[in-house]
Amino acid sequence: MDRDQARKMKEQLAAFARELAERHGVVATPRSLEGHTTGERVSEAADVVRAPTLALGLVPQGEGGFGIAVRYRLGVPRARSIVRKVTAEIGPDADVRRTGRIRPVSELGPRPPAPTSLASGDTDRRRPIRPGVSIGHVAVTAGTLGAFVTRTTPGSDGALYALSNYHVLAGSPEARPGDVVLQPGPADGGLAPGDRIGELTQVVDLDALEPAATDAAIARLDRVPVDFEYPVGRVVKTARALGGEIVGKVGRTTAITRGRVTAIELDDVIVGYEDLGALSFDDQIEIESLDDGPFSRGGDSGALVYREDGVALGLLFAGSESGGRSGKGLTYANPIDQVLEILGIELAREATHPFG
């Protein structure tokens, strides 16, 4: 199928899958909570984590064609029954994987995420600060500094900001602009005021009642020195993932890893947050590791995902319990152009910061 045909089939299958789930008497996705009172909807949103839901997207095939990615989390009979019926509609173009539960990458594995002693990435205090180092809200464990960005809104002051995830730079609905951000993150020994590098500035609100597009936030940096370099050099360009790309990232826990984009435009990716319940994400990127270990682990949240030629594709935010070549889980990323557009920012193209 070409891309347009695959997108149309995905849309039809999504409606079919929701209908099948409703026949089984389960909550299909947060979309199914419309019409309930707020208290009921929040309570039922948490149950989505345990419901047999499907994520559907596009998977690249030979000669520029696309198949349909079918991802299911639970191996219970109801889920397998829905998967069989959906894949029967697709035929040979179906690419089916069981992922297990999906969580923000800061919440995978041991808590706090991947103790400092077990992390192979950069958990130390670093000046200049650089992409891939440990970072976090003063009340959060630790995540990864993904990129340096500037605001594109009219009248912006040219200040430099750190880009990472909502659950790294904010961490809870109680967080407020002006909250202290540390490098390293608290789980790696960061303490205020000595390790302060900036303050929370803006978050993309996450709501259990509506499908989300990004898990992202920015922090305005203080007068701290910065290093813009990634393992592939400066990253200033972005692109839309097309599927099949070889990608890399540098993260706080697993350092430099390589992977392949195995699915794009995934909708209804259900991610279980400890504080927000189950959230549904649309238009997501899926990545599997090309190494023996996983592409990401707890603490890699917020890392920038880039192609081998240094073009940014996504912002890493979640991972699954299983799946992928290593069997140790798949990684999910927000399309980077979507992140930048929603926050009104762009990747920093030159060292405008006074200490850059």
N, C-alpha and C positions, 0 to 999 in steps of 0.2 A: 504494500500500500504506500501511496505517497503521504506526505505529512497531513494534508487536508483530509484525506480519507480516514487516516488513523485518528485524527482529532474528532471527526464526526462519530466514528465507531465508539471511541472512548466516552463521549457524551451520552450516547445511547446506552452503553453498558452501565454507566454510573446510575442511570435511572432504573435499569433492570436490577442491579445489585441492591439498591435501596428497597425496591419492591420485594425482592426475595427476603431481605432481612426483616422487613415489616411483617411478612407472612410468618416468620419464625417468632414473632413477638418480642423482638429485641430492639434496642435503640441503635439505629444504624450509624448516625453521625450527629454532631452538634446541630446540623441543619434540621434534624427531626425534632428538636426541642422547641421550635417556633410555636407560639400560642400558649405556652405554659407560663406560669408566674415565675418571677425571677428566682425565688427560693427553690421551687421545684426544678427549674432548668439547671441551676448550678449543681444541685444534688444529682440529677440524672446525667449531667455532663461527666461526672466522675465515673459513672457506670459504663461509659463508652469504652473505657480502657479494657473492660472485660467482655465487650460485645464483639461478635464475629463480623468485623468490618473489613472492607477491601479498599486498598489504594490502587488507582488506575492511572497509568501514564503511557508514554511512548518509549519504545526501545529501538535503537538503531539496528537495521539489518543491512545486508549487502546491497550494493549498487544504489545507495541513497534512499532505500525504502525504510519503512517503519512497521514494527509490530506493536502489540499491546502488552504493556507491563502489568501484570496482576500480582499484587503483593498482599498477603494475608498474614495476620499476626498470630492467631491462635490455631492450634491443631485440633480443636474440638470438632465433633461430628457436624455440628451446624455450619461451622466455617468451611469445612471441606466440601459439604454439600453445595454451598453457595459458589465456591470456587469451581467445582465441576460443571455447574450449570453455566456459569459465565464463560469459562474457557471453551465449552462446547459451542457457544455462539461465535467465538473468535476463530476457532479452528487452528491450523498450523502456525498462525502468526502470534499465538499466545506465548508469553514468557512469564512463567509462574515461579514465584519464590515465597517461601515462608520466612518471615523476618523475626518472629517473636515480638515482644513488646518493644516500643520505641520510646526513648527518653531523651531529655536534653543531655548533651554530653558531659555537662558538669555533674550530672546525677548518676552516671553509669559507674558500675564497679564499686570499690570501697568508698566509704564516706568518712572523711573528706576525700574528694576524688584523687585517686592514685597518689598516695602519700608521697611527700617530697622525696623520700629516700628511694622510691620505686620509679620516679619519673626520669626519663632520659632527656627531656627537654630542659629549657632554661627556667629554673625556679628561683634563681638568685636575684638579688637586688642589682639592677643594671642601670648605669648611667654612662653613655646615653641609653635611653630606652629604645627598643627596636621591635619590629614585628616578631611575634612568636614568644615573647616573654610572658611570665606570670603576671596577671593583673586581676583586680577585683574591687567591687564595692566594699567599703569598710566592714559591712556585715555579711559578706558573701565569702565562700571558701576560696576558690581561685578559678580563673579561666585564662584565656589567651588574648593578647593584644593583636587584633587582626590587621589593622591598617591605620595610617595617618590620613586624615581627611580635612577638607575645608568646606565651609558653607557656601552655597551658591545663591542664597537668597539676597535680594537687593538690600544694600546697606550693611552687609556683613562686615565685620572688622578685620577679616583676614587671619583670625586666630586659628591655631592648629588644634585638632581634636583627635582623640583615640576612638576607633571604631571597634566594637565587640558586640556581644549578645546582650539582650535585655537581662537574661538571667545571670550574666556576669557583672555588668556595670550597675544594675539596679537590684535584681534578685527577688523583689517582692513588691506587691502593690503599695506597701508603706514607704518605699523609697521616694525621695523628692529631689528635684533639681537643687544643686548645691551640696549634696551629700559627697563625702570624701571618697576618692578613688585611690587605691594603693598599688604600688609596684615594689615588691611582689605582692600577690594577693594574700589575705590573712592566713590561708591554709599553709602558705610557704614562709610564714613568719613576718609578713608585712604589718607594720604598726603605724598608727597616726600619733604624732604628726610627722615623724621623721621620714616615712616612706610615702608620703602623699605626693602624687604627681598631677593631680587635677581634681575636677569635680563633675559629678553627673550633670549633664546639660539637657538631654532630650532622649526619650524612649519612644518606641513604637508600641502603643497600647495593645495588650493581648487580652482577648475576651473569649471566654468559653462558649459564648452564645453565637459567635460568628466565625466563619473560616478565616484564618490568618494567612498572611503572605510572608511575613518576616518576623524573626526574633532578633531585634537589633536595638542598639543604643549608642550614644556618643558621650564622651566626657571631654570638657574643655581642659586643655593642658596648662599647667603652671609654667613658669620659666625653668623648664628642664631641658637638658640636651637630648637630641633625637638622632637616630640613625635610620634612614629610610630603606636600607638595603634588605632584600630577601635573598635566599639561596640562589635565585635566578636573576639577581640584580634588582633594579628599581622596577616597580609594578605601577604603571600609571594608566594603562589601557584596560578596557573591559570588553566583554563579548557575551553573547547569549550562548549557553551550552546547547550543542546540537546532538550530543550523544556520541560515545566512543572516544572522547578526548582522553589523552594521558594527562593526569593532573598531579599536582603536589601541594603540600601545605607544610608549614612549620608551626608546631604547637607546643604548649607548655609541658605536655606529658609525654607524647611520643616523638617529639622533635620533627625531623624531616621524614615524611612518608610519601609514597607514590601510589596512585590509584587510577582507576578508569571510570569514566562516567557511564553507568550502565542503564540509566533511565532518566528521562526528562519529563517535565510537565506532569509530575505526579500530583494527583488530587486526592483529598481525603486521607492524608498521612496523619494518623492519630498519634499525638505525642503526649505522654503522661507527665505532667508537672506536679511536684509535691505541693506547691502552694496554690496553683491555679486549676488543678484538675486536668481533665482531658481536653486538649485543643486540637482542632483540625486545621492542617495546613494544605494549601493548594499551590500548584505550579512549582513543585520542589524538584531538586536535583538529587539523584542517588549515585553514590560512589562506592565501588568495592576496592579493596586493597590489592595491589600487585606484589606486595611483600608477604613474608610468612605471617606477620602479625596483622592486627587490624589497622585500617587507615587512621582511626582516631580512637581515643579513650577518654575517660573522665578527666576534665581539665583542659581539653583541646577546644572546648567551646569558644567560638569567636574567631577562630583562625580563618585567614583568607585562603580560598582555594583558587589556584592559578594553573594555567596551561604551562607546558614545558618552555614555551616561548615568552613567558612572563606576562601573559594577558589574564586578568582576573575574571573568574567565572562565578564564584559563589562565596557565601559566608557560612561556614560550618556551624551547625547548631544542635544536631541530634544524631543518635545512633541506635541501632537495633541490637537485640540480644544475640541474634544468629544471622546466618546468611553470608554470601560472598565466597570467594575462592578459599579463604582461610577458614571459613566456618565460624569466624569470631565476630561477625557483625558487619552490617552495612552502615554507611554514613550518609547523612542528609544535609543539604545546604540550600540556603535561600539564593535565588538568582541575584548576583551582585548589582545589576542595573536596577532591579526592583528595590533593593535596600537603599541605594543612593538616591533614587527618585523620591521615595517615601520620606526620607529624612532631609531631603534638600541639601545634599552634600556631593562632593566629588573627591576622588583620590588625590591626595596632595601631589602636585606636579613639580614643585620646587621648594627648596628650604626657605619658606617665608618666615618661619618661626625665628624669633630673635636668637635662639641658641641652636638652630638647625645646622 
